[in-house]
Amino acid sequence: MSSTIQKQVQEQVKIAMRARDKKRLAALRLISADFKKVEVDERIELTDQRILAILDKMTRQRRDSLSQFKEVGRDDLVEQEQLELDVINEFMPDQLDSAELEALIDEAVAETGAESMRDMGKVMGRLKNHVQGRVDMGVVGTLVKSRLN
């Protein structure tokens, strides 16, 4: 286990077990299970970069579920999803503000020489490593599109 984030999650599992915090422990075990699933399925040892991608996906899933549960008035499930989202966010890096994101987009556009929408893939590829887990990639895509149009 070479990932520092993975080690942090395991440490938090131990702390939650000692504190008998069943809800937090369940959320942490969900995170660990997702890590283990990817390790087993892909036969790899996870890096922090890959773990951020997993956590980012988990965050998107929780946000989607939250909005759906709110629509149908399932407050019990809203509470559970929010708890899981909060626990996942503990292991995510600090979020980028709009000025930092704009600067990274400008830098990526300049580095790739992007001039039109045909170059969007290059820009997104360059940005992904820098912003993964720090901002919603959907937002990044929208900003890059508007920048290239």
N, CA, C and O atoms as a GROMACS GRO file, in nm:
protein
  596
    1MET      N    1   0.087  -0.119   0.000
    1MET     CA    2   0.000   0.000   0.000
    1MET      C    3   0.090   0.123   0.000
    1MET      O    4   0.141   0.164   0.104
    2SER      N    5   0.110   0.180  -0.118
    2SER     CA    6   0.201   0.293  -0.130
    2SER      C    7   0.130   0.427  -0.123
    2SER      O    8   0.195   0.531  -0.108
    3SER      N    9   0.000   0.427  -0.135
    3SER     CA   10  -0.075   0.552  -0.140
    3SER      C   11  -0.092   0.613  -0.002
    3SER      O   12  -0.133   0.545   0.093
    4THR      N   13  -0.061   0.740   0.009
    4THR     CA   14  -0.079   0.807   0.138
    4THR      C   15  -0.227   0.825   0.170
    4THR      O   16  -0.266   0.818   0.287
    5ILE      N   17  -0.308   0.848   0.069
    5ILE     CA   18  -0.451   0.864   0.094
    5ILE      C   19  -0.510   0.732   0.143
    5ILE      O   20  -0.592   0.731   0.235
    6GLN      N   21  -0.467   0.623   0.083
    6GLN     CA   22  -0.516   0.492   0.123
    6GLN      C   23  -0.477   0.462   0.268
    6GLN      O   24  -0.556   0.406   0.344
    7LYS      N   25  -0.358   0.500   0.306
    7LYS     CA   26  -0.314   0.482   0.444
    7LYS      C   27  -0.398   0.567   0.540
    7LYS      O   28  -0.433   0.523   0.649
    8GLN      N   29  -0.429   0.690   0.498
    8GLN     CA   30  -0.512   0.778   0.581
    8GLN      C   31  -0.651   0.717   0.602
    8GLN      O   32  -0.704   0.722   0.712
    9VAL      N   33  -0.708   0.661   0.497
    9VAL     CA   34  -0.840   0.599   0.508
    9VAL      C   35  -0.834   0.483   0.606
    9VAL      O   36  -0.922   0.470   0.692
   10GLN      N   37  -0.732   0.398   0.595
   10GLN     CA   38  -0.720   0.284   0.686
   10GLN      C   39  -0.703   0.330   0.831
   10GLN      O   40  -0.758   0.269   0.923
   11GLU      N   41  -0.628   0.437   0.851
   11GLU     CA   42  -0.611   0.491   0.986
   11GLU      C   43  -0.743   0.542   1.041
   11GLU      O   44  -0.775   0.521   1.159
   12GLN      N   45  -0.821   0.609   0.956
   12GLN     CA   46  -0.952   0.659   0.999
   12GLN      C   47  -1.049   0.545   1.030
   12GLN      O   48  -1.135   0.558   1.117
   13VAL      N   49  -1.036   0.433   0.958
   13VAL     CA   50  -1.118   0.315   0.987
   13VAL      C   51  -1.090   0.269   1.130
   13VAL      O   52  -1.183   0.242   1.206
   14LYS      N   53  -0.962   0.261   1.166
   14LYS     CA   54  -0.925   0.217   1.301
   14LYS      C   55  -0.980   0.314   1.407
   14LYS      O   56  -1.031   0.271   1.511
   15ILE      N   57  -0.969   0.443   1.379
   15ILE     CA   58  -1.019   0.543   1.474
   15ILE      C   59  -1.170   0.531   1.490
   15ILE      O   60  -1.221   0.538   1.602
   16ALA      N   61  -1.241   0.514   1.380
   16ALA     CA   62  -1.387   0.501   1.385
   16ALA      C   63  -1.427   0.374   1.460
   16ALA      O   64  -1.527   0.372   1.533
   17MET      N   65  -1.350   0.268   1.442
   17MET     CA   66  -1.380   0.143   1.514
   17MET      C   67  -1.363   0.163   1.664
   17MET      O   68  -1.448   0.120   1.743
   18ARG      N   69  -1.253   0.228   1.704
   18ARG     CA   70  -1.229   0.254   1.847
   18ARG      C   71  -1.337   0.344   1.906
   18ARG      O   72  -1.377   0.327   2.022
   19ALA      N   73  -1.385   0.440   1.826
   19ALA     CA   74  -1.486   0.534   1.873
   19ALA      C   75  -1.628   0.476   1.864
   19ALA      O   76  -1.724   0.537   1.910
   20ARG      N   77  -1.639   0.356   1.804
   20ARG     CA   78  -1.770   0.291   1.784
   20ARG      C   79  -1.867   0.380   1.705
   20ARG      O   80  -1.987   0.383   1.731
   21ASP      N   81  -1.811   0.451   1.609
   21ASP     CA   82  -1.890   0.538   1.521
   21ASP      C   83  -1.932   0.456   1.399
   21ASP      O   84  -1.862   0.455   1.297
   22LYS      N   85  -2.045   0.389   1.410
   22LYS     CA   86  -2.088   0.292   1.308
   22LYS      C   87  -2.114   0.356   1.172
   22LYS      O   88  -2.078   0.300   1.069
   23LYS      N   89  -2.177   0.473   1.171
   23LYS     CA   90  -2.208   0.538   1.043
   23LYS      C   91  -2.082   0.580   0.970
   23LYS      O   92  -2.067   0.556   0.850
   24ARG      N   93  -1.990   0.643   1.043
   24ARG     CA   94  -1.864   0.685   0.982
   24ARG      C   95  -1.783   0.564   0.937
   24ARG      O   96  -1.724   0.565   0.829
   25LEU      N   97  -1.782   0.461   1.019
   25LEU     CA   98  -1.709   0.339   0.985
   25LEU      C   99  -1.765   0.278   0.856
   25LEU      O  100  -1.688   0.233   0.771
   26ALA      N  101  -1.896   0.276   0.843
   26ALA     CA  102  -1.958   0.221   0.722
   26ALA      C  103  -1.916   0.301   0.599
   26ALA      O  104  -1.886   0.243   0.494
   27ALA      N  105  -1.913   0.433   0.611
   27ALA     CA  106  -1.872   0.518   0.498
   27ALA      C  107  -1.725   0.494   0.462
   27ALA      O  108  -1.690   0.488   0.345
   28LEU      N  109  -1.641   0.482   0.563
   28LEU     CA  110  -1.499   0.457   0.539
   28LEU      C  111  -1.477   0.320   0.475
   28LEU      O  112  -1.390   0.304   0.389
   29ARG      N  113  -1.556   0.224   0.517
   29ARG     CA  114  -1.543   0.090   0.458
   29ARG      C  115  -1.590   0.089   0.313
   29ARG      O  116  -1.537   0.014   0.231
   30LEU      N  117  -1.689   0.172   0.279
   30LEU     CA  118  -1.730   0.186   0.139
   30LEU      C  119  -1.614   0.236   0.053
   30LEU      O  120  -1.589   0.187  -0.057
   31ILE      N  121  -1.544   0.336   0.107
   31ILE     CA  122  -1.429   0.391   0.035
   31ILE      C  123  -1.323   0.283   0.017
   31ILE      O  124  -1.271   0.264  -0.093
   32SER      N  125  -1.290   0.213   0.125
   32SER     CA  126  -1.189   0.106   0.119
   32SER      C  127  -1.230  -0.003   0.020
   32SER      O  128  -1.147  -0.055  -0.054
   33ALA      N  129  -1.358  -0.036   0.019
   33ALA     CA  130  -1.407  -0.140  -0.071
   33ALA      C  131  -1.390  -0.098  -0.217
   33ALA      O  132  -1.353  -0.180  -0.301
   34ASP      N  133  -1.417   0.029  -0.247
   34ASP     CA  134  -1.397   0.077  -0.384
   34ASP      C  135  -1.250   0.069  -0.424
   34ASP      O  136  -1.218   0.032  -0.537
   35PHE      N  137  -1.161   0.105  -0.332
   35PHE     CA  138  -1.018   0.096  -0.359
   35PHE      C  139  -0.980  -0.049  -0.389
   35PHE      O  140  -0.914  -0.078  -0.488
   36LYS      N  141  -1.023  -0.139  -0.302
   36LYS     CA  142  -0.989  -0.280  -0.315
   36LYS      C  143  -1.044  -0.338  -0.445
   36LYS      O  144  -0.978  -0.418  -0.512
   37LYS      N  145  -1.165  -0.297  -0.481
   37LYS     CA  146  -1.228  -0.347  -0.604
   37LYS      C  147  -1.143  -0.310  -0.726
   37LYS      O  148  -1.120  -0.394  -0.813
   38VAL      N  149  -1.098  -0.187  -0.731
   38VAL     CA  150  -1.015  -0.144  -0.844
   38VAL      C  151  -0.881  -0.218  -0.843
   38VAL      O  152  -0.834  -0.261  -0.948
   39GLU      N  153  -0.821  -0.233  -0.725
   39GLU     CA  154  -0.694  -0.305  -0.716
   39GLU      C  155  -0.707  -0.448  -0.767
   39GLU      O  156  -0.621  -0.497  -0.841
   40VAL      N  157  -0.814  -0.515  -0.726
   40VAL     CA  158  -0.834  -0.654  -0.765
   40VAL      C  159  -0.871  -0.664  -0.913
   40VAL      O  160  -0.814  -0.745  -0.986
   41ASP      N  161  -0.968  -0.584  -0.957
   41ASP     CA  162  -1.013  -0.590  -1.096
   41ASP      C  163  -0.902  -0.559  -1.195
   41ASP      O  164  -0.890  -0.624  -1.298
   42GLU      N  165  -0.821  -0.459  -1.163
   42GLU     CA  166  -0.719  -0.415  -1.257
   42GLU      C  167  -0.580  -0.470  -1.225
   42GLU      O  168  -0.484  -0.447  -1.298
   43ARG      N  169  -0.571  -0.544  -1.114
   43ARG     CA  170  -0.444  -0.603  -1.069
   43ARG      C  171  -0.332  -0.499  -1.062
   43ARG      O  172  -0.224  -0.516  -1.118
   44ILE      N  173  -0.362  -0.389  -0.992
   44ILE     CA  174  -0.265  -0.281  -0.979
   44ILE      C  175  -0.256  -0.240  -0.833
   44ILE      O  176  -0.342  -0.273  -0.752
   45GLU      N  177  -0.150  -0.166  -0.802
   45GLU     CA  178  -0.140  -0.101  -0.672
   45GLU      C  179  -0.177   0.045  -0.696
   45GLU      O  180  -0.121   0.110  -0.784
   46LEU      N  181  -0.270   0.095  -0.619
   46LEU     CA  182  -0.323   0.229  -0.643
   46LEU      C  183  -0.222   0.338  -0.608
   46LEU      O  184  -0.150   0.329  -0.508
   47THR      N  185  -0.220   0.440  -0.692
   47THR     CA  186  -0.143   0.560  -0.664
   47THR      C  187  -0.240   0.667  -0.612
   47THR      O  188  -0.362   0.652  -0.626
   48ASP      N  189  -0.187   0.772  -0.554
   48ASP     CA  190  -0.274   0.880  -0.506
   48ASP      C  191  -0.354   0.940  -0.622
   48ASP      O  192  -0.470   0.976  -0.603
   49GLN      N  193  -0.294   0.950  -0.739
   49GLN     CA  194  -0.364   1.006  -0.856
   49GLN      C  195  -0.486   0.921  -0.891
   49GLN      O  196  -0.594   0.974  -0.917
   50ARG      N  197  -0.467   0.790  -0.892
   50ARG     CA  198  -0.578   0.698  -0.924
   50ARG      C  199  -0.683   0.702  -0.813
   50ARG      O  200  -0.803   0.694  -0.841
   51ILE      N  201  -0.640   0.713  -0.690
   51ILE     CA  202  -0.734   0.720  -0.577
   51ILE      C  203  -0.818   0.847  -0.586
   51ILE      O  204  -0.938   0.843  -0.558
   52LEU      N  205  -0.758   0.958  -0.625
   52LEU     CA  206  -0.834   1.081  -0.643
   52LEU      C  207  -0.942   1.063  -0.750
   52LEU      O  208  -1.053   1.115  -0.736
   53ALA      N  209  -0.909   0.990  -0.855
   53ALA     CA  210  -1.009   0.964  -0.960
   53ALA      C  211  -1.124   0.880  -0.905
   53ALA      O  212  -1.240   0.904  -0.937
   54ILE      N  213  -1.092   0.781  -0.822
   54ILE     CA  214  -1.195   0.697  -0.760
   54ILE      C  215  -1.283   0.781  -0.666
   54ILE      O  216  -1.405   0.772  -0.670
   55LEU      N  217  -1.218   0.864  -0.583
   55LEU     CA  218  -1.293   0.948  -0.490
   55LEU      C  219  -1.379   1.050  -0.564
   55LEU      O  220  -1.490   1.081  -0.521
   56ASP      N  221  -1.326   1.101  -0.675
   56ASP     CA  222  -1.401   1.196  -0.756
   56ASP      C  223  -1.528   1.129  -0.811
   56ASP      O  224  -1.636   1.189  -0.809
   57LYS      N  225  -1.514   1.008  -0.858
   57LYS     CA  226  -1.629   0.933  -0.910
   57LYS      C  227  -1.730   0.908  -0.798
   57LYS      O  228  -1.851   0.923  -0.818
   58MET      N  229  -1.681   0.871  -0.681
   58MET     CA  230  -1.770   0.846  -0.567
   58MET      C  231  -1.845   0.973  -0.529
   58MET      O  232  -1.963   0.968  -0.494
   59THR      N  233  -1.777   1.086  -0.536
   59THR     CA  234  -1.839   1.215  -0.504
   59THR      C  235  -1.951   1.245  -0.602
   59THR      O  236  -2.060   1.285  -0.562
   60ARG      N  237  -1.924   1.227  -0.732
   60ARG     CA  238  -2.029   1.250  -0.833
   60ARG      C  239  -2.150   1.160  -0.808
   60ARG      O  240  -2.264   1.205  -0.817
   61GLN      N  241  -2.125   1.034  -0.778
   61GLN     CA  242  -2.234   0.940  -0.753
   61GLN      C  243  -2.318   0.985  -0.633
   61GLN      O  244  -2.441   0.980  -0.638
   62ARG      N  245  -2.252   1.029  -0.527
   62ARG     CA  246  -2.324   1.072  -0.406
   62ARG      C  247  -2.406   1.198  -0.435
   62ARG      O  248  -2.519   1.211  -0.388
   63ARG      N  249  -2.350   1.290  -0.513
   63ARG     CA  250  -2.423   1.413  -0.546
   63ARG      C  251  -2.548   1.382  -0.629
   63ARG      O  252  -2.654   1.439  -0.605
   64ASP      N  253  -2.534   1.290  -0.724
   64ASP     CA  254  -2.649   1.249  -0.805
   64ASP      C  255  -2.756   1.186  -0.718
   64ASP      O  256  -2.875   1.218  -0.730
   65SER      N  257  -2.714   1.096  -0.630
   65SER     CA  258  -2.809   1.029  -0.540
   65SER      C  259  -2.876   1.130  -0.448
   65SER      O  260  -2.997   1.122  -0.425
   66LEU      N  261  -2.798   1.223  -0.397
   66LEU     CA  262  -2.854   1.326  -0.308
   66LEU      C  263  -2.967   1.401  -0.375
   66LEU      O  264  -3.074   1.418  -0.317
   67SER      N  265  -2.943   1.447  -0.496
   67SER     CA  266  -3.048   1.525  -0.564
   67SER      C  267  -3.171   1.439  -0.590
   67SER      O  268  -3.283   1.488  -0.578
   68GLN      N  269  -3.152   1.314  -0.626
   68GLN     CA  270  -3.266   1.225  -0.651
   68GLN      C  271  -3.344   1.197  -0.522
   68GLN      O  272  -3.467   1.197  -0.523
   69PHE      N  273  -3.274   1.173  -0.414
   69PHE     CA  274  -3.341   1.144  -0.287
   69PHE      C  275  -3.414   1.266  -0.233
   69PHE      O  276  -3.520   1.254  -0.172
   70LYS      N  277  -3.357   1.385  -0.257
   70LYS     CA  278  -3.424   1.508  -0.213
   70LYS      C  279  -3.555   1.526  -0.290
   70LYS      O  280  -3.656   1.567  -0.233
   71GLU      N  281  -3.552   1.497  -0.420
   71GLU     CA  282  -3.672   1.511  -0.504
   71GLU      C  283  -3.787   1.426  -0.454
   71GLU      O  284  -3.902   1.469  -0.458
   72VAL      N  285  -3.757   1.306  -0.408
   72VAL     CA  286  -3.864   1.214  -0.365
   72VAL      C  287  -3.888   1.219  -0.214
   72VAL      O  288  -3.968   1.142  -0.162
   73GLY      N  289  -3.818   1.308  -0.144
   73GLY     CA  290  -3.842   1.328  -0.002
   73GLY      C  291  -3.791   1.218   0.088
   73GLY      O  292  -3.847   1.195   0.195
   74ARG      N  293  -3.685   1.149   0.047
   74ARG     CA  294  -3.627   1.043   0.130
   74ARG      C  295  -3.518   1.103   0.219
   74ARG      O  296  -3.399   1.087   0.191
   75ASP      N  297  -3.560   1.170   0.326
   75ASP     CA  298  -3.466   1.239   0.414
   75ASP      C  299  -3.367   1.144   0.480
   75ASP      O  300  -3.252   1.181   0.505
   76ASP      N  301  -3.410   1.020   0.510
   76ASP     CA  302  -3.321   0.923   0.570
   76ASP      C  303  -3.203   0.891   0.478
   76ASP      O  304  -3.089   0.882   0.522
   77LEU      N  305  -3.234   0.875   0.349
   77LEU     CA  306  -3.128   0.846   0.252
   77LEU      C  307  -3.045   0.970   0.220
   77LEU      O  308  -2.926   0.959   0.191
   78VAL      N  309  -3.108   1.086   0.225
   78VAL     CA  310  -3.034   1.212   0.204
   78VAL      C  311  -2.927   1.225   0.313
   78VAL      O  312  -2.813   1.259   0.284
   79GLU      N  313  -2.966   1.197   0.436
   79GLU     CA  314  -2.873   1.207   0.549
   79GLU      C  315  -2.755   1.110   0.531
   79GLU      O  316  -2.640   1.148   0.553
   80GLN      N  317  -2.784   0.988   0.490
   80GLN     CA  318  -2.679   0.887   0.469
   80GLN      C  319  -2.584   0.928   0.356
   80GLN      O  320  -2.462   0.920   0.372
   81GLU      N  321  -2.639   0.971   0.244
   81GLU     CA  322  -2.556   1.011   0.131
   81GLU      C  323  -2.470   1.132   0.166
   81GLU      O  324  -2.354   1.140   0.126
   82GLN      N  325  -2.526   1.226   0.242
   82GLN     CA  326  -2.452   1.345   0.283
   82GLN      C  327  -2.336   1.307   0.374
   82GLN      O  328  -2.226   1.362   0.362
   83LEU      N  329  -2.360   1.214   0.466
   83LEU     CA  330  -2.253   1.167   0.553
   83LEU      C  331  -2.141   1.105   0.471
   83LEU      O  332  -2.023   1.135   0.492
   84GLU      N  333  -2.177   1.019   0.376
   84GLU     CA  334  -2.076   0.956   0.291
   84GLU      C  335  -1.999   1.061   0.212
   84GLU      O  336  -1.877   1.053   0.199
   85LEU      N  337  -2.070   1.158   0.158
   85LEU     CA  338  -2.006   1.265   0.082
   85LEU      C  339  -1.908   1.344   0.168
   85LEU      O  340  -1.798   1.376   0.125
   86ASP      N  341  -1.949   1.375   0.291
   86ASP     CA  342  -1.862   1.448   0.384
   86ASP      C  343  -1.736   1.369   0.416
   86ASP      O  344  -1.626   1.425   0.420
   87VAL      N  345  -1.750   1.238   0.438
   87VAL     CA  346  -1.634   1.154   0.469
   87VAL      C  347  -1.541   1.147   0.348
   87VAL      O  348  -1.419   1.159   0.363
   88ILE      N  349  -1.597   1.128   0.230
   88ILE     CA  350  -1.514   1.123   0.108
   88ILE      C  351  -1.437   1.254   0.091
   88ILE      O  352  -1.318   1.253   0.057
   89ASN      N  353  -1.505   1.366   0.115
   89ASN     CA  354  -1.441   1.497   0.096
   89ASN      C  355  -1.325   1.521   0.191
   89ASN      O  356  -1.239   1.604   0.163
   90GLU      N  357  -1.321   1.450   0.304
   90GLU     CA  358  -1.208   1.464   0.397
   90GLU      C  359  -1.076   1.423   0.331
   90GLU      O  360  -0.970   1.472   0.370
   91PHE      N  361  -1.082   1.336   0.233
   91PHE     CA  362  -0.961   1.284   0.170
   91PHE      C  363  -0.930   1.350   0.037
   91PHE      O  364  -0.830   1.318  -0.028
   92MET      N  365  -1.015   1.443  -0.003
   92MET     CA  366  -0.994   1.516  -0.128
   92MET      C  367  -0.906   1.638  -0.100
   92MET      O  368  -0.908   1.694   0.009
   93PRO      N  369  -0.828   1.678  -0.201
   93PRO     CA  370  -0.747   1.800  -0.183
   93PRO      C  371  -0.837   1.924  -0.179
   93PRO      O  372  -0.955   1.918  -0.214
   94ASP      N  373  -0.778   2.034  -0.136
   94ASP     CA  374  -0.854   2.160  -0.131
   94ASP      C  375  -0.906   2.193  -0.270
   94ASP      O  376  -0.837   2.172  -0.370
   95GLN      N  377  -1.028   2.244  -0.274
   95GLN     CA  378  -1.091   2.278  -0.401
   95GLN      C  379  -1.029   2.405  -0.459
   95GLN      O  380  -0.989   2.496  -0.385
   96LEU      N  381  -1.023   2.410  -0.590
   96LEU     CA  382  -0.971   2.529  -0.659
   96LEU      C  383  -1.077   2.637  -0.662
   96LEU      O  384  -1.196   2.608  -0.679
   97ASP      N  385  -1.035   2.762  -0.647
   97ASP     CA  386  -1.131   2.870  -0.666
   97ASP      C  387  -1.133   2.905  -0.815
   97ASP      O  388  -1.048   2.857  -0.892
   98SER      N  389  -1.228   2.986  -0.855
   98SER     CA  390  -1.247   3.013  -0.998
   98SER      C  391  -1.124   3.080  -1.062
   98SER      O  392  -1.092   3.053  -1.177
   99ALA      N  393  -1.058   3.167  -0.988
   99ALA     CA  394  -0.940   3.236  -1.043
   99ALA      C  395  -0.827   3.136  -1.070
   99ALA      O  396  -0.762   3.142  -1.174
  100GLU      N  397  -0.803   3.044  -0.976
  100GLU     CA  398  -0.699   2.943  -0.995
  100GLU      C  399  -0.732   2.853  -1.114
  100GLU      O  400  -0.645   2.818  -1.194
  101LEU      N  401  -0.860   2.816  -1.124
  101LEU     CA  402  -0.903   2.730  -1.234
  101LEU      C  403  -0.886   2.799  -1.368
  101LEU      O  404  -0.837   2.739  -1.463
  102GLU      N  405  -0.927   2.926  -1.376
  102GLU     CA  406  -0.911   3.002  -1.500
  102GLU      C  407  -0.764   3.011  -1.540
  102GLU      O  408  -0.730   2.999  -1.658
  103ALA      N  409  -0.676   3.032  -1.441
  103ALA     CA  410  -0.533   3.041  -1.470
  103ALA      C  411  -0.481   2.908  -1.524
  103ALA      O  412  -0.401   2.907  -1.618
  104LEU      N  413  -0.524   2.796  -1.466
  104LEU     CA  414  -0.480   2.665  -1.514
  104LEU      C  415  -0.532   2.638  -1.655
  104LEU      O  416  -0.460   2.580  -1.737
  105ILE      N  417  -0.655   2.680  -1.683
  105ILE     CA  418  -0.711   2.662  -1.818
  105ILE      C  419  -0.632   2.745  -1.919
  105ILE      O  420  -0.597   2.695  -2.026
  106ASP      N  421  -0.604   2.871  -1.885
  106ASP     CA  422  -0.525   2.956  -1.975
  106ASP      C  423  -0.388   2.895  -2.002
  106ASP      O  424  -0.340   2.895  -2.116
  107GLU      N  425  -0.326   2.843  -1.897
  107GLU     CA  426  -0.194   2.781  -1.910
  107GLU      C  427  -0.201   2.657  -2.000
  107GLU      O  428  -0.115   2.638  -2.086
  108ALA      N  429  -0.303   2.575  -1.981
  108ALA     CA  430  -0.318   2.453  -2.062
  108ALA      C  431  -0.346   2.487  -2.208
  108ALA      O  432  -0.294   2.420  -2.298
  109VAL      N  433  -0.427   2.589  -2.232
  109VAL     CA  434  -0.455   2.632  -2.370
  109VAL      C  435  -0.327   2.680  -2.436
  109VAL      O  436  -0.300   2.648  -2.552
  110ALA      N  437  -0.248   2.758  -2.362
  110ALA     CA  438  -0.122   2.810  -2.418
  110ALA      C  439  -0.024   2.696  -2.445
  110ALA      O  440   0.039   2.693  -2.550
  111GLU      N  441  -0.010   2.602  -2.350
  111GLU     CA  442   0.085   2.492  -2.366
  111GLU      C  443   0.050   2.402  -2.483
  111GLU      O  444   0.139   2.353  -2.553
  112THR      N  445  -0.078   2.379  -2.505
  112THR     CA  446  -0.121   2.288  -2.611
  112THR      C  447  -0.138   2.358  -2.744
  112THR      O  448  -0.152   2.293  -2.848
  113GLY      N  449  -0.139   2.491  -2.744
  113GLY     CA  450  -0.160   2.567  -2.865
  113GLY      C  451  -0.303   2.553  -2.917
  113GLY      O  452  -0.327   2.566  -3.037
  114ALA      N  453  -0.396   2.526  -2.828
  114ALA     CA  454  -0.536   2.504  -2.866
  114ALA      C  455  -0.597   2.632  -2.923
  114ALA      O  456  -0.578   2.741  -2.869
  115GLU      N  457  -0.671   2.614  -3.034
  115GLU     CA  458  -0.733   2.728  -3.098
  115GLU      C  459  -0.882   2.710  -3.120
  115GLU      O  460  -0.955   2.808  -3.137
  116SER      N  461  -0.929   2.584  -3.120
  116SER     CA  462  -1.070   2.560  -3.148
  116SER      C  463  -1.118   2.439  -3.068
  116SER      O  464  -1.042   2.379  -2.991
  117MET      N  465  -1.245   2.406  -3.088
  117MET     CA  466  -1.304   2.293  -3.016
  117MET      C  467  -1.236   2.161  -3.051
  117MET      O  468  -1.240   2.067  -2.971
  118ARG      N  469  -1.173   2.152  -3.167
  118ARG     CA  470  -1.101   2.030  -3.204
  118ARG      C  471  -0.989   1.999  -3.106
  118ARG      O  472  -0.949   1.884  -3.091
  119ASP      N  473  -0.939   2.102  -3.040
  119ASP     CA  474  -0.826   2.087  -2.948
  119ASP      C  475  -0.869   2.064  -2.803
  119ASP      O  476  -0.785   2.057  -2.713
  120MET      N  477  -0.999   2.052  -2.780
  120MET     CA  478  -1.049   2.040  -2.644
  120MET      C  479  -0.991   1.918  -2.572
  120MET      O  480  -0.958   1.926  -2.454
  121GLY      N  481  -0.977   1.806  -2.642
  121GLY     CA  482  -0.923   1.684  -2.582
  121GLY      C  483  -0.782   1.705  -2.528
  121GLY      O  484  -0.748   1.657  -2.419
  122LYS      N  485  -0.701   1.776  -2.605
  122LYS     CA  486  -0.563   1.804  -2.560
  122LYS      C  487  -0.564   1.886  -2.432
  122LYS      O  488  -0.490   1.858  -2.337
  123VAL      N  489  -0.648   1.989  -2.430
  123VAL     CA  490  -0.655   2.078  -2.313
  123VAL      C  491  -0.705   2.001  -2.191
  123VAL      O  492  -0.650   2.013  -2.082
  124MET      N  493  -0.811   1.923  -2.210
  124MET     CA  494  -0.868   1.846  -2.099
  124MET      C  495  -0.767   1.744  -2.047
  124MET      O  496  -0.756   1.723  -1.926
  125GLY      N  497  -0.695   1.681  -2.138
  125GLY     CA  498  -0.592   1.584  -2.098
  125GLY      C  499  -0.484   1.649  -2.013
  125GLY      O  500  -0.436   1.591  -1.916
  126ARG      N  501  -0.446   1.768  -2.052
  126ARG     CA  502  -0.343   1.842  -1.978
  126ARG      C  503  -0.394   1.883  -1.840
  126ARG      O  504  -0.322   1.877  -1.741
  127LEU      N  505  -0.520   1.925  -1.836
  127LEU     CA  506  -0.578   1.974  -1.710
  127LEU      C  507  -0.610   1.863  -1.610
  127LEU      O  508  -0.601   1.884  -1.489
  128LYS      N  509  -0.646   1.747  -1.661
  128LYS     CA  510  -0.696   1.641  -1.573
  128LYS      C  511  -0.601   1.610  -1.458
  128LYS      O  512  -0.646   1.598  -1.344
  129ASN      N  513  -0.474   1.598  -1.485
  129ASN     CA  514  -0.378   1.566  -1.379
  129ASN      C  515  -0.364   1.677  -1.276
  129ASN      O  516  -0.334   1.652  -1.159
  130HIS      N  517  -0.387   1.801  -1.320
  130HIS     CA  518  -0.370   1.914  -1.229
  130HIS      C  519  -0.493   1.943  -1.144
  130HIS      O  520  -0.482   1.996  -1.034
  131VAL      N  521  -0.612   1.908  -1.196
  131VAL     CA  522  -0.734   1.948  -1.125
  131VAL      C  523  -0.814   1.830  -1.070
  131VAL      O  524  -0.914   1.852  -1.001
  132GLN      N  525  -0.772   1.706  -1.099
  132GLN     CA  526  -0.846   1.588  -1.054
  132GLN      C  527  -0.872   1.593  -0.905
  132GLN      O  528  -0.779   1.603  -0.825
  133GLY      N  529  -0.998   1.585  -0.868
  133GLY     CA  530  -1.036   1.585  -0.728
  133GLY      C  531  -1.044   1.724  -0.666
  133GLY      O  532  -1.090   1.738  -0.552
  134ARG      N  533  -1.001   1.824  -0.738
  134ARG     CA  534  -0.999   1.959  -0.684
  134ARG      C  535  -1.112   2.045  -0.739
  134ARG      O  536  -1.138   2.155  -0.690
  135VAL      N  537  -1.179   1.993  -0.844
  135VAL     CA  538  -1.290   2.065  -0.906
  135VAL      C  539  -1.368   1.964  -0.990
  135VAL      O  540  -1.311   1.866  -1.039
  136ASP      N  541  -1.495   1.989  -1.007
  136ASP     CA  542  -1.580   1.902  -1.088
  136ASP      C  543  -1.535   1.913  -1.234
  136ASP      O  544  -1.530   2.022  -1.290
  137MET      N  545  -1.503   1.798  -1.295
  137MET     CA  546  -1.453   1.798  -1.433
  137MET      C  547  -1.560   1.848  -1.531
  137MET      O  548  -1.526   1.898  -1.639
  138GLY      N  549  -1.687   1.836  -1.496
  138GLY     CA  550  -1.793   1.890  -1.580
  138GLY      C  551  -1.783   2.041  -1.591
  138GLY      O  552  -1.804   2.099  -1.698
  139VAL      N  553  -1.752   2.104  -1.479
  139VAL     CA  554  -1.733   2.249  -1.476
  139VAL      C  555  -1.612   2.287  -1.561
  139VAL      O  556  -1.615   2.384  -1.637
  140VAL      N  557  -1.505   2.208  -1.548
  140VAL     CA  558  -1.384   2.234  -1.626
  140VAL      C  559  -1.416   2.225  -1.775
  140VAL      O  560  -1.375   2.311  -1.853
  141GLY      N  561  -1.490   2.122  -1.815
  141GLY     CA  562  -1.527   2.105  -1.956
  141GLY      C  563  -1.605   2.223  -2.009
  141GLY      O  564  -1.580   2.270  -2.120
  142THR      N  565  -1.700   2.269  -1.930
  142THR     CA  566  -1.781   2.384  -1.971
  142THR      C  567  -1.694   2.508  -1.989
  142THR      O  568  -1.709   2.582  -2.086
  143LEU      N  569  -1.604   2.532  -1.895
  143LEU     CA  570  -1.515   2.649  -1.903
  143LEU      C  571  -1.420   2.641  -2.022
  143LEU      O  572  -1.395   2.740  -2.090
  144VAL      N  573  -1.368   2.520  -2.047
  144VAL     CA  574  -1.277   2.504  -2.161
  144VAL      C  575  -1.352   2.527  -2.291
  144VAL      O  576  -1.301   2.593  -2.382
  145LYS      N  577  -1.475   2.475  -2.302
  145LYS     CA  578  -1.557   2.497  -2.422
  145LYS      C  579  -1.577   2.645  -2.447
  145LYS      O  580  -1.559   2.693  -2.559
  146SER      N  581  -1.615   2.718  -2.342
  146SER     CA  582  -1.640   2.861  -2.361
  146SER      C  583  -1.511   2.934  -2.398
  146SER      O  584  -1.513   3.031  -2.474
  147ARG      N  585  -1.399   2.888  -2.343
  147ARG     CA  586  -1.270   2.951  -2.373
  147ARG      C  587  -1.230   2.927  -2.518
  147ARG      O  588  -1.172   3.015  -2.582
  148LEU      N  589  -1.261   2.807  -2.572
  148LEU     CA  590  -1.219   2.772  -2.708
  148LEU      C  591  -1.315   2.821  -2.814
  148LEU      O  592  -1.280   2.824  -2.932
  149ASN      N  593  -1.435   2.859  -2.776
  149ASN     CA  594  -1.533   2.908  -2.875
  149ASN      C  595  -1.512   3.054  -2.907
  149ASN      O  596  -1.585   3.111  -2.988
   0.00000   0.00000   0.00000
